[in-house]
């Protein structure tokens, strides 16, 4: 993950024709403490960024250059934290479910006052100023000369993409006597540029509407006047599924999420979120929000507003909140806003949840490609996820919207933080809900698009070019966790070499924007007005809150926090509790597609309409097949999944 610009999923995969802007558990010891550096020093692994190898080194950074950084604290007993987080999450462990309170977690695994004092003294003695921090890190500022003194790593200037950035010339280190106290340091390189703080968020973003015609359920409106695709007529895309349809598809039954709290993290905060959520529930038959059911935790100020496209995050927030409420109408929802889309601010939002145990389940629809992740940032995230695990908090991350990432980024890879062994990575499907809210089938989400020819008699270059699909594949950096052993085939786990590695996703739900969710949001229109409207949307940004909602139902059934869910999710693998999703659910020779009509300008018919056909189950090089796969993981929740949490479940 880059330090500065994390992608939101919705921005990539809205149903709009235009963008809405959107280690092994058995070990898990912070690699920052693994090796020794210069004499008397301990190397902070991963602090020499890989991007510098392909950049042009223009020499030492001026000693007076000001630098801001975060020194993350390892806390006491880092090995013990990893071991306890694993045991408390494993249904086969005697310690399963024996969660700690935040106070107990801090007392057992937090940094001691002596550690904090020693790290502070070291930083100050090097000429750095400690400007703030919390139980997780110390924020420091100082010039490049002080940075070199503190971390024994000179800063150099590098030219990349026409710009100059500074970064460590080699890995940073800490005094050896502080090796157990310092986890890592972030911020020594300044790529890309950080923006200045800004308290005021922009108003609603540009509006979008779907054109239609639509299907009200899958197959209800066949495009009989359009050309055939795959040997027959295809249905129009749905207008957008609602909570009633999704609850039926994923076996909600009588469960509502009562007594469970779901947190949602995104960057920034829509000023109309509460009103939009209430209006959406009223229009679409969802249960009204009771007083205090939806709350927000906001930062004191915001930053990088322009660089991150702040208003583009409002649609993501709307999707996440409305989807969770639609699936789990009695669950409390707390929205925790990041001060920006930058990793430090998103990590702060996650830490707020853990430090005060604000929720049982955390839905996160943002991420970046693994190539942009630095090991020091991954270590900071993983410590937060482990602390959450020992408190009974589960983190759910969307797996990505670019399939294997080759088309979008030129290299086959997975996304992060979904690659972490300590989170549940949620993949995506194309979902067919039929008449009477009946579950018909799912395929892996993968879209190829062909436009209607000028004469209206054929599809141009059918099936067309790949546009989007559920992210998944094999990590290049994270080893296979214990819960994937015996489930993930070696053809995937060893895709990058002889060592078995973490493979994503873990579980899946609807994501295809052509079989997507109806969302409501206040938007700005070309005539200058601002008003609420609804549109269909998708992406694994939809799948993550859907699964978070399903897990809220499951936790209600269990009457106790599920916590880090992956061991339990994999324990149910191979049972009827999952829909085993494949790309050809109606037969090996039966390919599927839907027709879609869009406004050219995204708002109205003034500039005309554009008609296209969109395939289902064509996800780059990834395939949904029988058993575990790298599009849908173990599958999607089936009737019985939610109720299975009422009693202990062990893999047979």
C-alpha positions in Angstrom: 0.0 0.0 0.0 1.3 3.4 -0.8 1.8 5.8 2.1 -0.4 8.4 0.5 -3.0 7.5 -2.0 -5.2 4.5 -1.2 -7.9 3.5 -3.7 -11.5 3.3 -2.9 -13.2 0.4 -4.6 -16.4 2.2 -5.6 -14.6 4.8 -7.5 -13.4 2.2 -9.9 -16.5 0.1 -10.4 -19.6 2.2 -10.1 -22.4 1.2 -12.5 -21.8 4.6 -14.1 -20.3 4.9 -17.5 -18.1 7.6 -16.0 -16.0 7.3 -12.8 -17.5 8.3 -9.5 -13.9 8.4 -8.3 -13.6 6.1 -6.2 3.1 -13.8 7.3 2.2 -16.8 8.5 0.0 -16.9 11.6 2.4 -19.4 13.0 5.2 -17.0 13.0 4.0 -13.4 12.4 6.9 -11.8 14.3 7.6 -8.3 13.2 10.4 -8.5 10.6 11.6 -5.1 11.8 13.4 -6.9 14.6 14.8 -9.8 12.7 18.2 -8.7 11.6 21.0 -6.5 12.9 22.3 -3.5 10.9 25.4 -1.4 11.6 27.3 -2.2 14.7 25.1 -1.8 17.7 22.0 -1.3 15.6 18.9 -3.3 14.7 17.6 -3.1 11.1 14.1 -1.9 10.6 13.2 -4.2 7.7 11.6 -2.8 4.6 12.4 0.9 5.3 14.4 1.2 2.1 11.6 1.5 -0.5 11.8 -0.7 -3.5 10.8 2.1 -5.9 14.2 3.8 -5.6 15.9 0.9 -7.5 14.2 2.1 -10.7 14.6 5.8 -10.0 17.5 8.1 -10.6 19.6 8.9 -7.5 20.6 12.5 -7.7 22.6 12.5 -4.5 22.2 13.3 -0.8 19.2 15.2 0.4 20.1 18.6 1.8 20.7 18.3 5.5 18.2 21.2 6.2 15.3 19.4 4.4 12.4 19.0 6.9 11.0 15.4 7.4 8.0 14.1 9.2 7.8 10.5 10.3 6.1 8.0 12.6 8.0 5.6 14.8 5.7 2.7 15.5 6.0 0.9 18.8 6.3 -2.9 19.0 4.9 -3.1 22.5 5.8 -5.8 24.9 5.8 -9.5 23.9 5.3 -9.2 20.1 5.6 -12.9 19.8 3.0 -13.5 22.5 0.6 -11.1 20.7 0.9 -13.2 17.5 0.4 -16.4 19.3 -2.6 -15.2 21.3 -4.3 -13.7 18.3 -4.0 -17.0 16.5 -5.2 -19.1 19.4 -8.2 -16.9 20.3 -9.4 -17.1 16.7 -9.0 -20.8 16.1 -12.1 -22.9 16.8 -9.9 -25.9 17.6 -7.9 -24.0 20.2 -8.7 -24.2 24.0 -8.3 -20.4 24.0 -10.9 -19.8 21.3 -13.1 -16.9 22.0 -11.2 -15.9 25.2 -11.0 -12.3 24.2 -9.4 -9.5 26.1 -10.8 -6.0 26.8 -8.8 -3.1 25.3 -7.5 -2.4 28.8 -6.3 -6.0 29.2 -4.8 -6.0 25.7 -2.9 -2.8 26.4 -1.7 -4.0 29.8 -0.5 -7.3 28.3 0.8 -6.3 24.9 1.1 -2.5 24.8 4.3 -0.5 25.0 5.5 0.0 28.5 6.1 3.5 29.9 9.8 2.6 30.1 9.8 1.6 26.4 8.1 4.9 25.4 10.5 6.9 27.5 13.6 5.1 26.0 12.4 5.6 22.4 11.5 9.2 23.1 14.9 9.9 24.6 16.7 8.3 21.6 14.7 10.4 19.1 15.3 13.6 21.0 19.0 13.0 21.5 19.3 12.6 17.7 17.8 16.1 17.1 14.3 15.1 16.3 11.3 16.7 17.8 8.5 14.5 19.1 5.3 16.3 18.1 2.7 13.8 19.2 1.5 10.3 19.0 -0.6 7.7 20.9 -0.2 4.2 22.3 0.8 3.0 18.8 3.4 5.5 17.6 5.5 8.6 18.2 5.3 11.4 15.5 8.5 13.2 14.9 9.9 16.0 12.8 13.3 17.2 12.1 15.8 17.9 9.3 17.5 15.3 7.1 20.7 15.4 9.2 18.8 14.5 12.3 17.0 11.7 10.5 20.4 10.2 9.4 21.7 10.5 13.0 18.6 8.8 14.4 18.1 6.0 11.9 21.7 5.6 10.5 20.3 6.0 7.1 21.2 8.9 4.8 18.4 10.4 2.7 18.9 10.7 -1.0 17.0 12.6 -3.7 15.5 10.4 -6.4 13.9 11.4 -9.7 10.8 9.4 -10.6 8.1 10.2 -13.1 9.4 13.7 -13.7 9.5 14.6 -10.0 12.0 14.5 -7.1 11.4 12.7 -3.9 13.7 11.9 -0.9 14.0 8.4 0.6 16.5 6.4 2.7 19.5 5.2 0.7 19.4 1.9 2.6 17.3 0.4 5.4 16.9 2.4 8.6 17.9 1.0 12.0 17.4 1.6 15.7 19.8 1.2 18.6 20.0 -2.5 19.3 18.9 -2.0 22.9 15.6 -0.7 21.5 15.0 -3.6 19.1 12.1 -4.9 21.2 10.5 -1.5 21.5 10.6 -0.2 17.9 8.4 -1.9 15.3 9.2 0.3 12.3 9.4 3.8 11.0 7.2 5.2 8.2 7.4 8.5 6.3 11.1 8.8 5.7 10.4 8.9 1.9 8.0 11.6 0.7 6.6 10.0 -2.4 4.1 11.2 -3.5 3.6 14.7 -2.2 1.5 15.2 0.9 -1.1 17.9 1.0 -1.6 20.4 3.7 -4.4 20.0 6.3 -7.8 21.4 5.5 -10.8 21.4 7.8 -13.5 22.0 5.3 -14.7 19.2 3.1 -16.2 19.8 -0.4 -19.9 19.5 -1.0 -21.6 16.6 -2.8 -19.9 15.3 -6.0 -21.2 15.3 -9.5 -24.4 13.3 -9.9 -25.0 10.1 -11.8 -28.1 8.2 -12.9 -28.8 4.9 -14.6 -30.7 5.1 -17.9 -32.7 1.9 -18.1 -34.5 -0.1 -19.3 -34.0 -2.4 -16.3 -34.9 -5.8 -14.9 -36.5 -5.8 -11.5 -35.1 -9.2 -10.8 -32.6 -11.2 -12.9 -34.2 -12.1 -16.2 -37.4 -10.3 -15.7 -36.9 -8.0 -18.7 -35.3 -9.7 -21.8 -33.7 -7.4 -24.4 -35.7 -8.9 -27.2 -35.0 -6.1 -29.7 -31.2 -6.3 -29.2 -28.8 -8.7 -31.0 -28.2 -12.1 -29.6 -25.3 -12.8 -27.3 -23.9 -16.3 -26.7 -26.6 -17.8 -28.9 -29.7 -16.1 -27.4 -31.4 -13.0 -26.1 -30.0 -11.6 -22.8 -31.8 -9.8 -20.0 -31.3 -6.2 -19.1 -29.2 -5.4 -16.1 -31.2 -5.1 -12.9 -32.1 -1.7 -11.6 -30.2 -2.5 -8.4 -30.8 -5.2 -5.8 -32.2 -4.1 -2.5 -31.8 -5.5 1.0 -34.8 -7.8 0.8 -33.3 -9.6 -2.3 -29.8 -9.8 -0.8 -31.0 -11.1 2.6 -33.0 -13.8 0.8 -30.0 -14.7 -1.5 -27.6 -15.2 1.4 -29.9 -16.9 3.9 -30.5 -14.2 6.5 -33.7 -15.9 7.7 -35.0 -14.2 10.8 -31.7 -12.8 12.0 -31.3 -9.0 11.9 -27.9 -8.3 13.5 -29.4 -7.2 16.8 -26.8 -6.6 19.5 -24.0 -6.4 17.0 -22.0 -3.2 16.0 -20.5 -2.9 12.6 -17.8 -0.2 12.0 -17.1 1.2 8.5 -13.9 3.0 7.7 -13.4 5.2 4.7 -11.7 8.6 4.1 -13.6 11.7 4.9 -17.3 11.9 5.7 -20.3 12.7 3.7 -22.2 15.7 5.3 -25.5 14.2 4.2 -24.9 10.6 5.2 -27.4 10.3 8.0 -30.2 11.9 6.0 -29.4 9.9 2.9 -29.4 6.6 4.8 -32.8 7.4 6.3 -34.2 8.3 3.0 -32.8 5.2 1.3 -34.4 3.0 4.0 -37.8 4.7 3.6 -37.8 4.3 -0.2 -36.6 0.7 -0.4 -38.5 -1.0 2.4 -35.6 -1.2 4.9 -36.3 -0.9 8.6 -36.1 2.7 9.7 -33.0 3.7 11.8 -33.7 3.9 15.5 -32.3 6.8 17.4 -28.6 6.4 17.9 -28.3 3.4 15.6 -26.0 5.3 13.2 -23.2 7.3 14.7 -20.0 8.9 13.4 -16.4 9.3 14.8 -14.7 12.1 12.9 -11.1 13.4 13.0 -10.3 16.9 14.3 -9.3 18.0 10.8 -8.9 16.6 7.3 -6.0 16.7 4.9 -5.1 15.9 1.2 -8.7 16.8 0.3 -7.8 17.7 -3.3 -5.3 14.9 -3.8 -7.6 12.2 -2.5 -10.7 13.6 -4.3 -12.6 13.9 -1.0 -16.2 14.1 -2.4 -15.6 11.0 -4.4 -15.5 9.0 -1.1 -19.0 10.0 -0.3 -20.5 7.5 -2.6 -18.3 4.8 -1.0 -19.6 5.7 2.4 -23.2 5.7 1.2 -22.8 2.2 -0.3 -21.2 0.8 2.8 -23.6 2.2 5.3 -26.7 1.4 3.3 -25.6 -2.1 2.4 -24.8 -3.1 6.0 -28.2 -1.7 7.2 -30.0 -3.5 4.3 -28.5 -6.9 5.3 -28.5 -6.4 9.1 -31.3 -3.9 9.9 -30.9 -4.1 13.7 -27.1 -3.8 13.8 -25.6 -0.6 15.1 -23.4 1.2 12.6 -20.5 3.4 13.5 -18.8 5.3 10.7 -15.1 6.1 11.5 -13.6 8.6 9.1 -10.0 8.7 8.1 -8.6 12.3 7.9 -7.4 11.4 4.4 -6.9 8.5 2.0 -3.3 8.2 3.2 -2.2 5.1 5.2 -1.4 6.9 8.4 -4.8 8.4 8.6 -6.7 5.2 7.7 -4.6 3.3 10.2 -5.5 5.9 12.8 -9.2 5.2 12.1 -8.7 1.5 12.5 -6.8 2.1 15.8 -9.6 4.2 17.1 -11.9 1.2 16.7 -9.5 -1.2 18.4 -8.4 1.1 21.3 -12.0 1.7 22.4 -13.5 -1.5 20.9 -16.1 0.5 19.0 -17.3 -2.4 17.0 -17.3 -6.2 16.6 -17.0 -6.2 12.8 -15.1 -3.7 10.6 -15.9 -3.2 6.9 -13.2 -1.7 4.7 -13.8 -1.0 1.0 -10.4 0.5 0.1 -6.9 -0.8 -0.7 -4.0 -0.7 -3.2 -1.9 -3.2 -5.2 0.6 -5.3 -3.3 3.5 -3.8 -5.3 2.8 -0.5 -3.6 2.9 -1.9 -0.1 5.9 -1.4 2.0 6.8 -3.9 4.7 7.0 -1.3 7.4 3.4 -0.2 6.7 2.2 -3.8 6.5 3.8 -4.4 9.9 1.9 -1.5 11.4 -1.4 -2.7 9.9 -0.8 -6.2 11.0 -0.2 -5.2 14.6 -3.6 -3.4 14.6 -5.3 -6.4 13.1 -3.8 -8.7 15.8 -4.9 -6.4 18.6 -8.3 -6.5 17.1 -8.3 -10.3 17.0 -7.5 -10.6 20.6 -10.4 -8.3 21.4 -12.8 -10.2 19.2 -12.9 -7.8 16.3 -12.9 -9.0 12.7 -11.7 -6.9 9.8 -13.1 -7.4 6.3 -11.4 -5.9 3.2 -12.5 -5.9 -0.4 -10.2 -7.9 -2.6 -10.0 -5.5 -5.5 -11.7 -4.6 -8.8 -9.1 -5.3 -11.4 -9.0 -9.1 -11.5 -5.4 -10.2 -11.7 -4.3 -6.5 -12.1 -2.4 -7.2 -15.3 -4.7 -5.0 -17.5 -4.7 -2.1 -15.0 -1.1 -2.4 -13.6 0.9 -4.6 -15.9 1.7 -7.2 -13.3 -0.2 -10.2 -11.9 -0.7 -9.4 -8.2 -3.2 -9.2 -5.4 -4.3 -6.2 -3.3 -3.5 -5.0 0.1 -4.5 -4.9 3.0 -6.6 -7.8 1.8 -3.3 -9.7 1.5 -2.8 -9.7 5.2 -3.1 -13.1 6.9 -5.1 -11.3 9.7 -8.0 -10.0 7.7 -10.9 -11.5 5.7 -10.5 -10.8 2.0 -13.9 -10.5 0.3 -14.1 -11.4 -3.4 -16.9 -10.7 -5.8 -19.6 -12.4 -7.8 -22.3 -11.7 -10.4 -25.6 -12.6 -8.7 -28.9 -13.7 -10.2 -31.8 -13.2 -7.8 -35.0 -14.4 -9.5 -38.7 -13.9 -9.1 -39.9 -14.1 -5.5 -36.4 -13.3 -4.2 -35.2 -16.8 -5.1 -31.5 -17.5 -5.4 -30.8 -18.7 -9.0 -27.0 -18.7 -9.4 -23.8 -16.8 -9.1 -20.7 -16.6 -11.3 -17.4 -15.0 -10.5 -17.5 -11.3 -11.3 -15.6 -10.6 -14.4 -16.8 -8.2 -17.2 -16.0 -8.0 -20.9 -17.9 -5.2 -22.7 -19.0 -4.8 -26.3 -20.9 -1.8 -27.6 -23.9 -2.0 -29.9 -22.9 -1.4 -33.5 -24.0 1.7 -35.3 -26.7 -0.1 -37.3 -27.9 -1.8 -34.1 -27.6 -5.3 -35.6 -24.6 -6.7 -33.8 -22.2 -6.2 -30.9 -18.9 -4.7 -31.9 -16.0 -7.1 -31.4 -18.1 -9.3 -29.1 -17.5 -10.2 -26.3 -15.3 -7.1 -26.1 -12.4 -5.9 -23.9 -12.0 -6.8 -20.3 -13.1 -3.9 -18.0 -13.2 -5.1 -14.4 -13.6 -8.1 -12.1 -13.0 -9.4 -8.6 -9.5 -9.2 -7.3 -7.7 -12.4 -6.3 -4.6 -14.5 -6.6 -1.4 -15.3 -4.7 0.7 -13.0 -2.5 4.3 -12.4 -3.2 5.1 -11.3 0.4 2.8 -13.1 2.9 3.2 -16.8 3.6 0.2 -19.2 3.7 -1.6 -19.0 7.1 -2.6 -22.1 8.9 -6.3 -21.8 8.1 -5.7 -22.1 4.3 -3.7 -25.4 4.6 -5.5 -28.3 2.9 -8.0 -26.0 1.3 -6.1 -23.8 -1.1 -4.7 -26.0 -3.9 -1.0 -25.8 -4.5 -1.6 -24.7 -8.1 -2.6 -21.4 -6.5 -0.7 -21.3 -3.2 2.6 -22.0 -5.1 1.8 -19.9 -8.1 4.8 -17.6 -7.4 7.3 -20.3 -6.4 7.9 -23.4 -4.2 6.7 -21.7 -1.0 3.0 -21.8 -0.2 1.8 -18.2 0.1 -1.4 -16.4 1.2 -4.1 -16.6 -1.5 -7.1 -14.3 -1.8 -10.0 -14.0 -1.5 -11.4 -15.9 1.5 -15.1 -15.6 0.9 -17.3 -13.6 -1.6 -20.6 -11.9 -2.3 -22.2 -9.9 -5.0 -19.9 -7.3 -6.6 -20.7 -7.0 -10.3 -22.2 -3.5 -10.9 -24.4 -5.1 -13.6 -26.1 -7.2 -10.9 -25.3 -4.6 -8.3 -26.9 -2.8 -5.4 -29.2 0.2 -5.5 -27.6 3.1 -3.5 -29.0 6.5 -2.5 -26.9 9.7 -2.2 -27.2 13.4 -2.3 -25.5 14.6 -5.5 -24.8 17.8 -7.4 -26.5 18.2 -10.8 -25.5 20.1 -14.0 -28.3 22.6 -13.4 -26.7 23.7 -10.1 -29.2 21.9 -7.9 -28.3 19.4 -5.2 -30.6 16.6 -4.3 -31.0 13.0 -3.4 -31.2 10.3 -6.1 -30.4 6.6 -6.5 -28.3 4.5 -8.8 -26.9 1.0 -9.2 -23.4 0.3 -8.0 -21.0 -2.5 -7.5 -17.4 -3.6 -7.0 -15.9 -5.5 -4.1 -16.7 -2.4 -2.2 -20.2 -3.8 -2.3 -19.1 -7.4 -1.4 -17.2 -6.3 1.7 -20.2 -4.6 3.5 -22.5 -7.3 2.4 -20.3 -9.9 4.0 -19.9 -7.7 7.1 -23.7 -7.6 7.3 -24.0 -11.4 6.9 -21.4 -11.8 9.7 -23.4 -9.5 11.9 -26.3 -11.9 11.5 -24.0 -14.8 12.2 -22.7 -13.1 15.4 -26.3 -12.6 16.5 -26.9 -16.3 16.1 -23.7 -17.1 18.1 -24.5 -14.6 20.9 -20.8 -13.9 21.2 -18.2 -12.1 19.0 -16.9 -14.0 16.0 -13.7 -12.0 16.0 -11.1 -12.8 13.3 -13.4 -15.0 11.2 -11.0 -16.8 8.8 -10.4 -20.0 10.8 -14.2 -20.4 11.2 -14.9 -19.6 7.5 -12.4 -22.2 6.3 -13.7 -24.7 8.9 -17.0 -24.6 7.0 -15.3 -25.2 3.6 -16.8 -28.0 1.5 -20.1 -28.0 3.3 -23.6 -27.0 2.0 -23.2 -23.8 4.0 -21.6 -22.2 1.0 -22.7 -21.7 -2.6 -19.8 -23.2 -4.5 -19.6 -20.5 -7.2 -18.4 -21.3 -10.7 -18.3 -19.3 -13.9 -20.6 -21.7 -15.7 -23.4 -22.5 -13.3 -25.9 -23.4 -16.1 -23.5 -25.8 -17.9 -20.0 -25.8 -19.2 -21.1 -24.6 -22.7 -23.4 -21.9 -21.4 -21.9 -18.4 -21.2 -23.9 -15.5 -19.7 -24.3 -11.8 -20.3 -26.6 -8.9 -19.7 -27.5 -5.8 -21.7 -27.1 -2.3 -20.3 -28.1 1.2 -21.5 -26.3 4.2 -20.1 -26.7 8.0 -20.5 -23.7 9.2 -22.5 -23.3 12.2 -20.1 -24.1 10.1 -17.0 -27.2 12.2 -16.1 -29.8 12.4 -18.8 -30.6 11.6 -22.5 -29.5 15.1 -23.7 -26.3 13.7 -25.3 -27.8 10.3 -26.2 -27.7 6.8 -25.0 -25.0 4.1 -25.2 -26.0 0.4 -25.3 -23.6 -2.4 -24.5 -23.6 -6.1 -23.5 -21.6 -7.1 -20.4 -20.4 -10.7 -19.8 -20.6 -12.6 -16.5 -17.8 -14.8 -15.3 -14.9 -13.6 -17.4 -12.4 -12.4 -14.8 -9.0 -11.8 -16.6 -6.9 -14.9 -16.0 -8.8 -15.8 -12.8 -11.5 -18.5 -12.8 -14.3 -19.5 -10.4 -14.3 -23.3 -10.4 -15.4 -26.1 -8.1 -13.8 -25.9 -4.7 -11.7 -23.0 -3.5 -10.8 -20.5 -6.2 -9.1 -17.1 -6.5 -12.3 -15.2 -7.5 -14.7 -16.3 -4.8 -12.6 -18.1 -2.2 -14.6 -20.8 -0.4 -17.8 -19.5 -2.0 -20.7 -17.3 -0.9 -23.0 -17.8 2.2 -25.9 -20.2 1.6 -29.0 -20.9 3.7 -27.7 -22.4 6.9 -24.5 -20.5 7.0 -25.7 -17.8 9.4 -27.4 -20.3 11.7 -24.3 -22.5 11.8 -22.7 -20.1 14.2 -25.3 -20.9 16.9 -23.3 -24.0 17.9 -19.5 -24.7 17.7 -18.6 -25.8 14.2 -15.5 -28.0 13.6 -14.1 -29.0 10.2 -14.6 -32.7 9.6 
